[in-house]
Structures are given as structure tokens and as C-alpha cells.
Amino acid sequence: MGNAMPGADCIRAFDFLVLGTGMAGLSFALRAARLGTVAIVTKKNRADSNTNWAQGGIASVWAADDSVELHVRDTLDAGAGLCCEEVVRSILSEGPARIRELIELGTRFDAHADPANPGAMALDLTREGGHSRRRVLHAKDATGAEIERALLKAIAAEPRIHVFENHVAVDLVTRRKLGLPGADRCLGAYVLDRATQAVCAFSAGAVVLATGGCGKVYLYTTNPDIATGDGVAMAYRAGAGVANMEFIQFHPTCLFHPRAKSFLISEAVRGEGAMLRGADGARFMERYDPRAELAPRDIVARAIDSEMKRTGADCVFLDITHKPARFIMDHFPNIYARCLGHGIDMTKEPVPVVPAAHYQCGGVIVDREGRTEIDGLLAIGEVACTGLHGANRLASNSLLEALVCAHRAADHLAANPPPPVETSIPPWRTGHATDPDELVVVSHNWDEIRRTMWDYVGIVRTDKRLRRAEKRLGNLQEEIREYYWNFRITSDLVELRNIATVAELIVGCALQRPESRGLHYNLDHPAADERWAQRDSVLRRAPRS
């Protein structure tokens, strides 16, 4: 089952186990605490999540000139024929009610004086690429951080929620994994305590994956270091189906600077009028799409990639200098300060930008309530494939999805309480574990996987590049498996194992789709094939005999 470690017989039991502290995990935990005890496991501190890094905002119908039908139409258009319309309509319809709950919880979205109602305030709405109306609620350019603040404050006041920081989920525990007869069911997870290096067994009637995405599978990403695809990898190893992993969204505008690690320039900057220019100062987006800078992200990212390859430039430039300086500083204070810290005054000069891996549109297959194909295991947020995003996520729909699906999952469990775990989970053991003596192997393999994915499975792909990546990743997997089972595990080794698995899943799904659709663009199959519309690419691990 693993590697013998000090304190490996540690067992903790809860009613609910949540892996991840982003918006999805925290929202679920707050509702689930009404039903029983909740353990939240997070790899670093509780504020480390993709949610906390989300700058732009949360999209929902709010203005009088907007409607659910318009939001549905924009989402389906961005999703390039792969969204499930029923899912889209239901999630977007529930959005306003869930956002009101966030506000009641203490989330402070930006507001301004309401001209139609003197003395009253109205929420400030911005617009992002692919949206036909202003419908993005925000808190300056740090919306995710503000939502996390409100949620964490509420979590701290709930005595039935226990947060385990600096704990790394290693693997899910299922009846099949333990060799037990009867229908398979998730019973909990093995979790590494980074402080003590002990592995504990956490048992729970329901386990919720809220682990976020997999941006660190790529060399350049807007994601935090924790985004290593852990939930997808663990669910796949446990036997759950995974779908549409070829659709990795590359954010068009990541700050290009040698000292700027993973810093995203929000799409809201383009929503407020910023223009993309080449090294010669000329705009280029009109040549690629009539919506220009407000085209969906896949189109903008490919356009930038094409311009960089055409001209040999290292980056392009995002220019909002035509707007008043005070407007820029008021609307984007964090972006302005970060750029200024790197010697770039965005009120006076264009910002150098490049595309970077940003969001995972596929994931663990789930139903309306977040249930996976394994009883007792749910997935919500970016880790899950709900059918909302299709082949390309519409900007700022992700936080809305996390909020709505967390609510649904908790309500489902309230109406259908999971049975208690009656089986004792055995300790995490292997007979002859030793300390790693070649840590350079871990860092080298990590770097090789990320470079392979960037070079061969990036914004533009070919069959030859995908096969080359498949072969290299297969060789690396063999090396990682051998290393994993022969040495005492560390958090770095756990993450390396997971990004290798997720990388293979991305390539495997990409090889299944002989067309170009949304975020998956293959030069050997440049057109969309209607036979693949509404057809998911699905991978399941073959059961071991």
C-alpha cells in the first residue's frame, strides 16, 4: 500500500473529507458542516488555491439588459459544440442565488452609485472575452482573494470543520483497492503530513475532490505551484472515468518578465479596452476574429502564438495607455503595482505578455450532483468535468461553476446521507522503504515532463508531436514508478507521480480527437468534425487482475 513511515498507523475519522481549499472545497465544507464533521486537507496553507489567484471575477446574470438565455448562448458559443446545454442552463440559472449567498457571507464585490436609484449602490459589472454583456462581478482585480477571505472567515467560525494544512493527499482508499468483496466505494484517503513525514489514513463516508487544476504540468502557467492535477490523477488511479483532458485553456496574457513568475494579466484589462500589439506597435487581433481583443481565449491565445512564431518575437504587448491613469490604477491596483514593481508602468507603456497554461476544462466525470463513477467519491470545481465548459471555458464561468456545484453536492448528501465507513483502513506500509538518495531524479523528471508538454502538447499540436510526447512520457512513467515504490515518499515525489499521470491523460485524450475544436488545435486535422460534436474523449484505467 505504500511506504512504511513513522506514525503510519495514524487513522482519523470524519463524516466528510474535502481535499482542497479553493472556492469549491470551502463552499462545500460550510454546507456539509450542518450535517456532520468535516476534514479539509490542503497541501500548503488554507489560502493557497487557484481561487485565491483569480483576478477577473465571477460571471452571472445581474444587469437589467442581460438574461440567462444570453449567458447560455455565450457559453455554448465559447464551448465550440461540446457543452451539455442542459448543464449550462441549469448552472447559469442558479448563479444569482448562489452569489447572493456569497454576499450575505460577507464577500465585498465592487459597487458604484446606482443612477436609476438615487442613494442606492449597484454592483459594478465588467465584461470579458466572449461575453455579450457586462456580467462579471469583481473585487478590483483580486476577486478570488476576496471570496477566499470571506469563506475562510466563515470556516474559522465553524467548530465542526477541521483544517489540516501542509498535508498532501497521496491516494484514495477504495473497497477494490483493499481487496474487499462487493460494490466498490471510496472509504477515504492516505494523507502525508509534511511536518512529520507520517502518512495518516483519513476515513469518511463521503470524499470530495476539490483539488483544482493541473497548470504545473506545463512549463509556463498562471497557476500556483500546488496545481499538479492531484485529484484527477488519484481519481483515475482509483478507477473513475476522466474526460476531455485535451482541452487545456492557455490564458493569452501572462506577464513576460524574467522575474515575474506565473503572473496573470486579467482578461478584464482587455474587457476595459486594452489592445494587443505586435513588436511593431500594430494591432493584429482584427485579422483573426471580428471581436478582436474580446474574442474567446482560445482564439486570442492562438493568435498571439501565431504572431510570435510569424515574427520571431518573444512576446506581444497589451496596451491600455489610452485610458486615464487614475482609471487604470483604480480598476487594476494589484496588476498595476506588480507591473510597476518590475519596472513597467502600464499607465504609460504597453505590458509585455505571452500565453500560459491556465485552466483545465476536462476532468473527472461527474453528474449533476458532483458524483463520480465511484460511490462515495465526489468532485467539484476545476477538477471535475461537468459539461459546462465544453471545448473552451467562457471567462469567469469557473468560479460560478465551483459555487453552484459545491452547493448541489452538499444538498445531495443532505438528502442521501452516506453510510458510515465500517471497514478499518489498514496503515500505509511497504516492507523496505529508504530515504531518497537522488533528489535530482525528481527535479529532472519534473522538468522533462513540463518541457515535453510545452513543446509537444501546447497551444498548437500535431499527431507527430503527440506521439513523441506519448513515448517520452511512457519512459518517464516507468522510471517514476520504480522510484516511487523503492523510496520513502515526499510531497515532491507525490506531485511528480501525479503530473506524470495527468500529462499522459492529456496526451491520451488529444490522440482520441482527430479534429480541431476549441482549445484542441491540431495542424493535421485543422477543421472541426461534426462527428465529434457532443462526443467526449474518455479514459478509464483498466482494472488490474
ZIHU-V566364 format. One record per residue. N is the residue number from 1. NEAR is the number of other C-alpha atoms within 10 Angstrom. Layout:
N | NEAR
N | NEAR
This chain:
1 | 15
2 | 21
3 | 22
4 | 21
5 | 21
6 | 11
7 | 14
8 | 21
9 | 17
10 | 16
11 | 17
12 | 13
13 | 17
14 | 21
15 | 21
16 | 27
17 | 29
18 | 27
19 | 27
20 | 29
21 | 32
22 | 29
23 | 30
24 | 31
25 | 28
26 | 26
27 | 24
28 | 27
29 | 31
30 | 22
31 | 18
32 | 25
33 | 19
34 | 14
35 | 17
36 | 14
37 | 18
38 | 28
39 | 24
40 | 22
41 | 27
42 | 27
43 | 23
44 | 18
45 | 14
46 | 20
47 | 18
48 | 21
49 | 28
50 | 26
51 | 27
52 | 21
53 | 21
54 | 24
55 | 25
56 | 28
57 | 32
58 | 26
59 | 29
60 | 27
61 | 23
62 | 20
63 | 14
64 | 6
65 | 10
66 | 15
67 | 17
68 | 18
69 | 13
70 | 15
71 | 25
72 | 21
73 | 17
74 | 18
75 | 26
76 | 24
77 | 21
78 | 28
79 | 24
80 | 19
81 | 20
82 | 23
83 | 25
84 | 16
85 | 17
86 | 11
87 | 17
88 | 22
89 | 18
90 | 15
91 | 24
92 | 23
93 | 19
94 | 18
95 | 22
96 | 17
97 | 11
98 | 16
99 | 20
100 | 12
101 | 12
102 | 18
103 | 13
104 | 11
105 | 14
106 | 16
107 | 19
108 | 17
109 | 20
110 | 16
111 | 15
112 | 11
113 | 13
114 | 13
115 | 10
116 | 9
117 | 9
118 | 8
119 | 8
120 | 11
121 | 14
122 | 16
123 | 19
124 | 20
125 | 22
126 | 19
127 | 25
128 | 28
129 | 22
130 | 21
131 | 25
132 | 14
133 | 18
134 | 19
135 | 25
136 | 23
137 | 24
138 | 28
139 | 23
140 | 21
141 | 24
142 | 21
143 | 25
144 | 23
145 | 21
146 | 22
147 | 27
148 | 24
149 | 17
150 | 17
151 | 23
152 | 20
153 | 12
154 | 15
155 | 19
156 | 12
157 | 10
158 | 15
159 | 10
160 | 19
161 | 23
162 | 17
163 | 19
164 | 18
165 | 20
166 | 16
167 | 25
168 | 25
169 | 26
170 | 25
171 | 22
172 | 23
173 | 23
174 | 23
175 | 18
176 | 16
177 | 16
178 | 14
179 | 9
180 | 12
181 | 8
182 | 8
183 | 10
184 | 19
185 | 21
186 | 24
187 | 27
188 | 29
189 | 23
190 | 25
191 | 27
192 | 25
193 | 20
194 | 16
195 | 9
196 | 11
197 | 18
198 | 21
199 | 30
200 | 25
201 | 27
202 | 24
203 | 28
204 | 28
205 | 23
206 | 26
207 | 27
208 | 29
209 | 28
210 | 32
211 | 32
212 | 34
213 | 29
214 | 31
215 | 28
216 | 23
217 | 29
218 | 26
219 | 19
220 | 20
221 | 25
222 | 27
223 | 27
224 | 19
225 | 15
226 | 20
227 | 23
228 | 27
229 | 27
230 | 31
231 | 31
232 | 34
233 | 27
234 | 22
235 | 28
236 | 22
237 | 19
238 | 23
239 | 20
240 | 21
241 | 21
242 | 29
243 | 25
244 | 30
245 | 28
246 | 28
247 | 27
248 | 27
249 | 26
250 | 27
251 | 23
252 | 26
253 | 29
254 | 26
255 | 26
256 | 22
257 | 18
258 | 7
259 | 9
260 | 14
261 | 15
262 | 19
263 | 22
264 | 26
265 | 29
266 | 21
267 | 23
268 | 25
269 | 23
270 | 21
271 | 19
272 | 17
273 | 16
274 | 20
275 | 22
276 | 26
277 | 21
278 | 19
279 | 16
280 | 9
281 | 12
282 | 11
283 | 18
284 | 17
285 | 22
286 | 13
287 | 10
288 | 16
289 | 15
290 | 10
291 | 14
292 | 19
293 | 26
294 | 25
295 | 20
296 | 25
297 | 27
298 | 25
299 | 21
300 | 25
301 | 22
302 | 19
303 | 20
304 | 25
305 | 20
306 | 15
307 | 20
308 | 17
309 | 12
310 | 9
311 | 12
312 | 10
313 | 12
314 | 14
315 | 25
316 | 25
317 | 25
318 | 25
319 | 23
320 | 22
321 | 18
322 | 13
323 | 14
324 | 11
325 | 14
326 | 11
327 | 12
328 | 19
329 | 16
330 | 12
331 | 18
332 | 21
333 | 16
334 | 16
335 | 23
336 | 19
337 | 15
338 | 16
339 | 20
340 | 13
341 | 11
342 | 12
343 | 10
344 | 17
345 | 17
346 | 21
347 | 20
348 | 14
349 | 14
350 | 20
351 | 25
352 | 24
353 | 22
354 | 24
355 | 27
356 | 28
357 | 25
358 | 24
359 | 25
360 | 26
361 | 28
362 | 33
363 | 34
364 | 31
365 | 25
366 | 24
367 | 17
368 | 15
369 | 20
370 | 26
371 | 20
372 | 25
373 | 19
374 | 18
375 | 18
376 | 22
377 | 25
378 | 26
379 | 34
380 | 33
381 | 28
382 | 30
383 | 30
384 | 32
385 | 26
386 | 29
387 | 25
388 | 29
389 | 27
390 | 32
391 | 32
392 | 32
393 | 30
394 | 25
395 | 25
396 | 25
397 | 21
398 | 23
399 | 24
400 | 24
401 | 27
402 | 27
403 | 26
404 | 26
405 | 25
406 | 30
407 | 22
408 | 19
409 | 22
410 | 24
411 | 17
412 | 16
413 | 17
414 | 15
415 | 8
416 | 9
417 | 14
418 | 16
419 | 11
420 | 14
421 | 18
422 | 10
423 | 11
424 | 10
425 | 22
426 | 16
427 | 20
428 | 20
429 | 15
430 | 15
431 | 10
432 | 11
433 | 17
434 | 14
435 | 11
436 | 17
437 | 9
438 | 10
439 | 11
440 | 10
441 | 15
442 | 19
443 | 13
444 | 10
445 | 19
446 | 24
447 | 15
448 | 16
449 | 24
450 | 20
451 | 17
452 | 22
453 | 22
454 | 20
455 | 16
456 | 20
457 | 29
458 | 24
459 | 23
460 | 18
461 | 20
462 | 19
463 | 17
464 | 11
465 | 19
466 | 23
467 | 16
468 | 16
469 | 22
470 | 23
471 | 13
472 | 15
473 | 22
474 | 15
475 | 10
476 | 17
477 | 19
478 | 11
479 | 13
480 | 20
481 | 11
482 | 10
483 | 18
484 | 21
485 | 16
486 | 18
487 | 20
488 | 20
489 | 24
490 | 19
491 | 18
492 | 14
493 | 21
494 | 18
495 | 24
496 | 23
497 | 25
498 | 23
499 | 25
500 | 23
501 | 22
502 | 23
503 | 26
504 | 23
505 | 25
506 | 26
507 | 22
508 | 21
509 | 20
510 | 25
511 | 18
512 | 14
513 | 21
514 | 18
515 | 21
516 | 21
517 | 25
518 | 25
519 | 27
520 | 26
521 | 26
522 | 23
523 | 13
524 | 13
525 | 16
526 | 15
527 | 13
528 | 17
529 | 13
530 | 10
531 | 8
532 | 16
533 | 15
534 | 15
535 | 14
536 | 20
537 | 18
538 | 18
539 | 21
540 | 15
541 | 13
542 | 9
543 | 9
544 | 5
545 | 3
